[in-house]
Amino acid sequence: MKLNLTQGFAIDVEAAAGDSPSRQISGMAVPYNVPATVSDGTSVMFTAGSLPITGKAPKMFMYHDSTQPVGLVSARQETPQGMMFTASIVNTQAGTDALTMASAGVLDSVSVGVNVTDSYFNDQGTMVVTAADWLELSLVPIPAFSGATVDSVYAAREPVTIPQEAPDEPDTEPTEVEETEEMSEAIIEASGPESVVPTSPLFAEPKRKFAMPTPGEYMAAMHIGGDTFRNVNEAYKAAARDNQTALQAAAGDVATTDTPGLLPVPVVGPLVQNLNFIRPVVNALGARSMPSGGGNTFVRPTITTHTSAATQSTQNTAVSATTMVIASNTVTKATIAGQVTLSVQDIDFTDPAALNLILNDLMGEYMLATEANAATALLAAATTSGVWDLSVADLMTSIYDAAYDISNTTNFFPTHMFVSPDTWAKLGQLVDSTNRPVFPAIGSSLGGYNTLGAGDATSWSGMNPLGLQLVVSNKLAAKTMIITKCGTGLGDAFEFYEQQRGLLSIEAPATLGRTFSYYGYVANFAAIPSMIRKITQA
């Protein structure tokens, strides 16, 4: 999983002594134990030690765009609060642009791009990253956390000239401003106690306007009282005046019904998925590769008559001799496909992009169609071993009858029980004479107070062969229960073949549309029909 996570941390553009700037940006790349939300809606949190401080240095990008590299993360330092970084910016036009926009407060946040190698989800549903490869760090304008601003930006530069505006001559030639003692003291104070005073003039950027205090900050100032509250209150009033808009100043009450054109309509992703694109039957059978070569059929040989061996009656008499007969079974391929046509407007205008969502759904429908194909063929190949009257006792009889029919002639034992959802529900509702569940769930297997479920179908131990793996698929017809052997390769009774061909598309210029289709080939073969047994229901 690759994450591009925007962090809410101030970054500093540092300056070096001398005539040339250091071209470095420093700050915090990732906070620890602080959740944030990535673009697909997932909540993510990094733990201490989750990012490496050694190894290949992450690259510095603009906007997570690998075509816009501007530097390299030259230093990484682990702290209890998070991962600190220093990035060296290359002396190119792109690097200069990055420094300029960082100094101006346009790109005042950083965002990490990582490849998660180890993680887990906590009780709040947040993915906790414990290990990741740090691939890159990007300058971005909007953070995932509040407070992602550059409060102090300094850049070493040559002496600058500041335009001096005359009242009647706005285009007056600029005059050079000399550094004063007061300016030097201000620079030293703004840089902090550990900063080095550069030899060339260093000018601090204008301070930001007062930000509107939070309710907690305002109440804290009120509690302190005195000058503290007076200053905060005056600053609050000034900020309110600066932030006042024409709508706020308008007479009368303004409701959202009066300003529909200003209301954003957020789309919260990811898309709600109301279908589970799974293939229980196919997964249990194991999808085999379609044989290479052309044609819509292929041959699957099976033995219809085996050789024989027996005790010789007397010396020099003929021994048992039987000719092996191998059948040539023709297996026919089937095509599973679906298509959808999208307008170019639907592709271009939708956000999140409809194209990816619709194509993912198309591929999911292909999975469900192949599951239905395999489930239908498996049921058609089954032979009845008995009828279950829905009682516990008769269920045991029916299962053992089917297991006997499978093993008596082949020496193979069943491994799986395929059931439809309604049959699965009936099995779960079975109780013994004291109303205890016959199949109570303990861990991930069957077991509990009753000895039923403790058996192993591969050794005939226990009271019943309920060591069978239960496979539930809604593509099986109602009242289905099939017992067979599959998924091991040796002695599999039923085989499923598949060749996924993938996505095709064609443009329709006349209608400004594009048609997509997803398709593949499947084939089913009952290799040992006598080992595919079904139990019908009364």
N, C-alpha and C positions, 0 to 999 in steps of 0.2 A: 504494500500500500504506500503510495506517495502522497504526502501532505504538504500543502503550501499554506502555512499558518501565519497570519499577520499578527504581530505582537504589539502591545501598547506600551512602548517605552521610548523615553526621550533619547535622542542621539546627539552627539556633539561633533562638530567639525573642528578639528584641532589645528593649531598653527605651530610651526617650528620657527626657531630663531633664525635669522638670516633674511635673505632677500626672496627666497622661494617658499611657498607654502608646503606644509607637510603632506597635504592631500590625504588626510585620514579622517575616518568617521568611526566613532566609538559609541557604545551603548550596551544595552541588554538585548540579546537575541531571543531568548526563551525564558519565561518565568517558570518556576517549579511549583507544582501543586496548585496551579491556577487554571481553571477550565476556560476554554474558548471554543467558539463554533466555527468550523470550516465551511467552505462554500456549499457542500452538499447537505448541511444541517447536522453533521456529526459533531458531538461535543468531545473535545480532545484535551488531555492534560498531560504534561511532561513531568517526570520525576527526576530527582537529582541523579546525575550519572547517566542519564538517557542519551546524551549527546557526547561524542568523543572530543577530547581536547588535543589529541595527537593524530597523526596520519595526514592524509591528503587534505590540503586546505580547501574549504568551501569557496566557490567563486561568488563574486558580487555581481548581481544582475540588477536591471531596472524592470520592475513589474513582473518578475518571474519569467522574463523573456530571455531565452538563452542567446538570442541574436543581438542582445544589448548588454554585453558584459562591460563592466566599468571598473573592476578591481578584484581583489583577493582578500579573504579574511586572513589577516597576518598574525593575529593573536587571539587566543581563546582562554578564558579563565573561569573556572568553576567557583561559584559562590553559593552560600545557603539560599539566596533569593533566586538565583537563576544563572544562566550562561551569559557571561560578559564577552564582548568581542571588540576587536579593533580591525577595521578594514582599510587597506591601502588602496587608494583610487589611482588608476593609471592616468598618465599625462596625455590624454587624448581629448578630442572635442567632446566625446560622450562622457568621459570622466569629469571634465570641467563642467559640463551641463549638470551632471549629477550633484557636484559640490554646490553649484549655484542654486539649484532648486532646493537642496537641503538647507543651505544658508538662508534662503528666503522663506523657509517654512512650508514650501509646497510638498516636498517629499520629507516628511518629518517622522516617518515610522519605518520599521523594518519587518520583514517577513521571512521566515525560514522555509526552505524546501527540503524535506527529509524523506527517506525511504524507511518505513517502520519495519523493524526486524523482530520485535518482541513487544507484546502488549496484552492487556486484558480489559474487560469492562467491569466497572465498579457497580455498586448498588444503585447509583443515580443514573446509570446508563452512559456514563462518560468513558470513552476509550482512554485508558491510562497507558501512556507510552513509556516503557522501561528501557528500550534500546532502539536506536535508529542510526542510519547512516546519514550524516549531514552533507547534503549535496550542494546547496547554495543558500545565499542570503540576498534578499532583494530590498531595494528602496521602494516604498509604496506610499501613497498619499493617505489611505484610510486604514486605521488599525482595527483589530478585533476587540481591543480593550479600550476603555475610556482613558483619557489622559495621554494618548500617544502623540505628544507634541514635543517640539524642540524648544525648550525654554531659554537656552543660551547657546548662541552660535557665534563662533569666532573664526575668522579666516585671515591669515597673513596675506597682505597685499601691498602693493606699492602705494606711496602717498597719493591720495585721491583729491580731486577737486570737486567742490560742492557748488552748484549753481546758486547765485545770489540774485534773487528777484527784486528788481526795482518796482515801485508802485505802478509806473506807466510803461515800463520796458520789461515785459516778461521774458524776452529772449536775450537778456544780458549775458555777455561772455562770462564763463565761470572763473572764479578766483580761487587760488590755492589756499587751503587752511593749514596753518602750522599746528603742530602738536603742542599742547599746553601742559603745564604741570598737573592741572586738575584732570585733564583727559588721561594722562598716564596713571594717576591714582585710581581713576574709575576703571581703567582697563585691568589693573592689578587686582582690584577688589572683585570685579566680575569674573576673572579667570580662576579665582580660588587660591588657597594658600600654597598649593603645589605647582602652580603654573609658572612658566618661565617667561619673563618679559621679553618680547621679541625686540630685535634691534631696529627693525623698521616699524613705522606706525601701525598700530592695530586698533581698529575701531569696532566697538560693540554695535550690534544691530539694535534698532529701536525696540524697546520693550513692548510686549504685547499689551493690548487693552485688557482691563480688568475683566475676568470671567465671572459670570453670574454665580454667586455662591450656592452651594447645595443647602437644602433645608437644615441639615445637621450643622453645617458651618455657621449659618446665620443664627441658629439657636445657641450655639456655643459662644458666639460673640455677644449675644444678648445676655447670656449668663455672666460673662466677664464684665460687661458694662463699660462705663467710662469712655475713654478715647477709642478703645478697640471697637466697641459697638458703633460709636459715632462714625468712625472711618469706614467700617464695613457697610453701614447703612447708607452713607453718602455715595460710596462706590457702587452700591447696589442700585441706587436711584439713577446714577449717571449711566450705568450699563443698561438699565431698563430704557432710558431715553434713547441711547444709541441703537438699541435693538428694536425699537418700536417701528413697525411697518405701517404702510398706508392703511392696511386693513384694520390694524389695531387702533389706529387713530380715527377711523371712520365712526360716524355717529350711529347709535343704535346697536343692537345685539347682532353679532355675526355667528351663524351656525354653519356646520359643514354643508347643509343644503344650499347655502348661499355661495359656496366656493367649491363646487364639484370639480372644476378644472384644475384645482391645486391638490387634490387628494391622490396620493400614490396608491397603487394597487399592488402590494407585494405578492409574489408567488413563492410559497414556501415549499422547498424541495426536501428530500427527493419525492418523486411521484408515489402516491399511495398504491401499493401493489395488492390487489385483491385476488390474485391467482398465484399459487405456489407452483412454479415450473420445475417439478421433480418427476423422476421416472423410477418409481420403486421396483416395478417388474423388470424393466430393462437393466437396472443396476444389479438386481439379484441374479438375473440370467448372465449378465456380462456381455457387453456389445463386442462382437467379433468383427475383425476387419473383413470387408467385402473382398473376395478374391480379385486379383488383377486380371485385366483382359476385357475385351469387349463382350457384347451380347447381353441380352436381358435375362439369361438363365446361367446357372452353373451346376456342376454335378457334385453331389455329396455321397460318397460310397458308404455302404453299411454291410455288415455281415448278416446274411440270412440263414446260412448253414455253417456251423463250425466243424472243424476236424474233430476226431474222437480218439479216445484212448480207453483201453479196457484190459482186464487180466487175460493173459493168453491161456487158453484151456489146457493145452498140452504142448510139449516141445514140438517144433517143426510144423505147427499148425498156423493157419493164417491169423494175424493179429487184426485188431479193429482198424478199419480204414473207412474214412468218410471224406468226401470231397468238399472243400470249402466253397461256398457260393457267396459271391459279393454282388450286391445289388447296385445298380447305377440310378441314383435318385436325382431327379431334376428339381432344382430349387429356382423359383421365379422371383425376380426382383420387383419390388414395388416402389413407386415414386411418391414421396411425401413432400408437399410444397404449399406455399402460400404467397400471396402478393398484396401490395398496397401501393396506391398512387398518391403522391403528395404534390401540391402546388409549390412553385418556387417561393411564393409568398409565405406559405406555411413553414418552409424550411428557413427562410431568411428572417422572418419577423418574430417568431415565437421565442420566448425566454422563460424557463429553460428550453433549449432547442428541442422542438417536437421530433426532429429527425431521429436522434439517438433513442428517444423514448419509444417511438413507434417501431423502430427496427429491433430493439430489444424485445418488445412484445411479440413481434413477428417470429423471432427466433424461439421465444418461449412457447408460442403456439405450435411450432414445429416439434418441440420436445413432447408436448402433450399428445400430439397426433401420433408420434412414433410409439409412445407408451400405450395408447389405445390399440395400435396395430399389433404390438407384441402380446398384450393382454387378451385380445380377442382370439389370436391364433393359438395361444397356450390353452385357453378354455376349449377351443374346438378340437384340440388334439387329445384331450383327457378322456379316460375311460372310467366309468362309474365303478366304485368299489363298495358302495353301500348307501344307505339312507339314514340320515341322522334325525331322530325324533325330537331333538332339542333338549333332551335330558342329559345330565352329567354322565350317567352310566353308559348310555348309548353313544355318547361322544367318544368315550374311551374305546368302545368296541369298534366304532367306525374308523378311528385313526389307526388302530392296530390292524384292522382288516386291510387298509390301504398300504400300510407299511409292509405287511406280509406279502401282498400282491407284488410289491416292488422288489423285495429282496429274495423271494422264493426262487425265482428263475435267473436272477442276475448276480446275486451276492452283493449287490449294492444296497445301501440304506438311504432312506430319504434325508434330506437336509433342510428343506424349506416347506412352509405352509403358506400358500397364497390365498388371501381372503378379501372379499369386498367389505366396504365399511360397515354395512348392516350386519354381516356375519361377525366381524370383529366386535361390534357392540354386543351381540348375543353372547360371545365367549366371555366378555368382561363382566356380564351380569350373572353368570352362573354362580350358584352358591351351594354349599353342602347342606346336610340335614340340620346343622346348627346355624345356618345363614352366614357362614364365613365364606368369603370369596374363594372360588376354586383356583383362580389365577391371580392372587394378590401381587401387586408390583413391589418388588424389593430391588432397589438399584435399577439396573437396566435389563434385568432378566426376570423370568417367571419363577416364583417360589413363595414360601410363606409357611403358614401353619400346616397346610395340607401337603402330603407327600407328592400330590399331583404337581407336575412341573419339575420334579427333581430327576426325571428320567433322561436318558441319553439315547436318541434314536440310532446312534452308530454302534451301540454295544448291547442293546436290549436290556440295559439295567434299569432299575426303578420300576414304577408301575405303568408308565406310559411313555411314548416317544415324544414328549413335549420339549425335548432339547431342540426341536425344530425352530428354525428362524422364521418369525412371523413377518410376512410382507403384506401390507395393506395398500390397495390401490383402488381409487374410485373409477378407474377405467375397466375394472372387472365387473361383469354383470352381477346384479343382486343375487344373494343366496349362493355365492361362489365360495367353495373351499377346495383347493387343489393341493395335493401333497406330491412332491417330486424331489428329484436330486438335481442340483444345478450349481453353477458358479465355481466349480472346482477344476474344470477342464477334463478330468478323467471320469468317464461314465455319465456325463451330463445328458439328461434325457431330452432337453429342448435347447435349441441353439438360435440365437438372434444375431443377424449380421447387419452392419450399417456402414454406409459411406456418406458422410456429410459433405455436400458439394459447396455449401455456403451461399453467399449473397450475389445476386445479379441485379443490374440496374440499367435502365435505358431512358434517355431524355425524350421528351415530346415537345419540341419547340413550338408547335402549332398551338398548344394549349398551355404552355408554360408549366409543364408538369414533369415529374420524374416517377417512373414505376420501378418499384423494388420487389424482388422475389427472393425467398430463401427456400432451398430445396436439398433433398438428399435421397439416397436409395436405401431400402431396408429389405430384408428377407428373413423368413422364419422357417425352421426345419425341426420336425419332431424326430429326433435321432433314435430314441428308444421309446416308442409309444407305450409299451407295457409298463413303463416306470412313471407315467403321468396319470395319476389317479385323482378322481374327483369324488367328493362326498356330497350328495344332494341333500336337500332338507325337506322334511315332510310338510 
